Amino acid sequence: MNKAMAILNNPFKNKGTAFTMEEREQLGLVGALPPRVKTIEEQAAETYALFETKSSNIEKRHFLMEVFNTNRPLFFYLMGQHITEFMPIVYDPVIAKSIEDYNERYQKPQDAVYLSVKHPERIGESLANVSGDRDIRLIVVTDAQGILGIGDWGVDGVDIAVGKLMVYTAAAGINPAQVLPVSIDAGTDNQKLLDDPNYLGERHHRISGPEYFDFIDRFVAEIEKHYPKSLLHFEDFGRGTAARILDKYQDKILTFNDDIQGTGIIALAGVLGAMNISKEKLVDQTFLTFGAGTAGMGIAKMLYDELIRQGLTPEDAKKHFYLVDKQGLLFDDTAGLTDKQKPFTRQRSEFANADELTNLLAVVKAVHPTVMIGTSTQPGTFDEAVVKEMAAHTKRPVIFPLSNPTKLAEAKADDLLKWTDGRALVATGIPVDDITYQGVTYQIGQANNALIYPGVGFGALAVQARKLNDNMLAAAAHALSGLVDPDQTGAAVLPPVSKLAEFSQRVAQKVAQSAIDQGLSDMSDAKQAVAAAKWEAKY
């Protein structure tokens, strides 16, 4: 490939028609472009007009990915102008459809690294081939076993890593040339994919056990070798692997698991925001987690740690939690408990009707929760009977149906307001328009991890933190919860996506300061470090 084509085909360097005449002469681009020189503002207006002609959200995403694959600065400039509109298209919920259609809509590898558990000897070579001479600081890796809401999608789940990194840049300002999406192909147990002649991944059932974990160990070692200043973000790993990997590495390297920690932070931030509105205390709440998988247990752990920070003993803090999964309320003798569930189970002797607590309504009647959080992917389970029973025993019920996409949500926000006479404090996992009920306009907070993880990761990277610990995560939650006016009628428990870039900087500064205060960074000025590290979408 000649010099001109190499530049025009490099999305990190390409400016398209915005190359000036001087640049065209210097770079060997004379004659390779039409003579008109455009500004990035003109390009963005032209591109957005084309975007608006697309008839469906999946077509809009397909178009935006073409821009992304061609010109990174233009893509992120455009996304910065239209963040509220673009977020659900480039990320959740449209990304679920993108993953499901990955084999049919495959365009380009999007600068991702594709690794096979069958070939650990190729990890280093593969990383080097894709990253080249780029200074990689952030890696998002997925094996796509547990994509919330849609499950196991094998190599097709690479889109989730690409999408996460888009949000990191759009929200916090990490340089897109310094990020690397990685797909670990361990096979798939999704029979639909195994039977699909177009499937692009390894065509076998998932590899597990020692072979799988040995591969993860080698992968982490290679990441540390090639990119020693990087943050390793794990995304959508399965229930049996995510926590085990995080537990092994979180005190050894700079790493983060969004499903466990990110979901926990955003839920804690939302609950703290709800407490600001209700004027109640966190230590007085009773928490019911519906769906005790990776996300649900991450939320319970984050809330539990905050109760301890607010003065409760571990024994007292535990008494505030009830876990409900497919078996009903989880007891200490429930079969098949995970290591993360065991600390939060209850004893049957606490209840006169323990054997009857096999469904959500029965548990709500028995324990009278004041905070109910759903990560079950069981649509409609926060039904009228459940919600009215909960609302009968608390003045301001805090209800977060977080499962997504839309079709899997435990409840709709407007129903929750109707069933509680407007008293519910609601956050959802999907974007919801303002709701007018009995003359009051309610803003519904979106408990989307995208509100929190970009600032968390960026703050840690900005001060080159040696690890990312619970105190830094708590600092992020408190930073986010303090951004909403709690006295505004119908106020949301979380700030709006429209202010994503603004509050991501605030979160980053708080996380960076926490790292400095704990001696996990050698820097001294968090605000200056965050400002200096921020990349802007411009030519």
Summary of the structure (lengths in Angstrom):
residues: 539
radius of gyration: 23.5
end to end distance: 24.0
largest distance: 83.3
contacts: 1899
relative contact order: 0.10
helix: 50%
strand: 11%
